[in-house]
């Protein structure tokens, strides 16, 4: 807005001073408003998985329920990216698999020289490893991946971390025994439809939209490769992070039998710098608004007090989260 000082009917010098004071007051007021607004960036994953829609749901309930908080869900490569963003202060909250978070805490593997002081806010839901192929590739077992074109997940994802461990435990060499691509789940589905790859790894919730899309594709018969037999070897080397489970038949179109798999827990994490009150408020809001989150994705049904145990997350818990769960009588 432009103000003509000559029309104010007061001396120019005094008018200038009045306008300067008014501008300063307006800036101060704006500064106070900005200071009161807290932005929370939530690192999620690719658009074809569960992290992204679930993160969007969490961002929505936090923004609606917490005064002065604006939360946003950010598309990322997945767990590894999310942990690095938290470490650099670019994100306040992130989704992660427990194994990737432990690597970040210890500063090992993909976090060598880049340790992250990460803290658990809550245990979310079990992440299921999918080893997906289609009829016509000749792949029936993990051993059949030898010599094939295989995507092991996008760079920056925990899919890649766990895929390498499953491959190793199956007695295969990720670099020598297959022609490896590094694609996200949506890209992997497109590549297998186009016959550019023969199989792909993906670790996510049930159902994963991109895998559902593959199963529903005309002329394609989806096949899920069993690999639960790798769990004991992975736990022997990396700690008790994994468990054997299954994907029930019919979870995906054309999936006509149970798929025996390895699983790991997903956790919602932050840094040690988040305030106790904010951590408390985030966790409380998620549990208070659980029905809203189930409407976003049914994996939110797994958000349960019984899962909030130190045995399910090897990462130290944030004191604000511990306070909330203690109030709910949770024995951690």
Helices and strands as residue ranges (DSSP letters): G 5-7, H 12-36, E 38-43, H 51-65, E 69-74, H 79-87, E 93-97, H 98-106, G 109-111, E 118-134, G 142-145, E 149-151, H 158-169, E 179-181, H 185-193, E 199-204, H 209-215, E 222-224, G 228-230, H 231-238, E 243-247, E 259-271, H 276-288, H 290-296, G 298-302, G 305-307, G 310-312, H 319-327
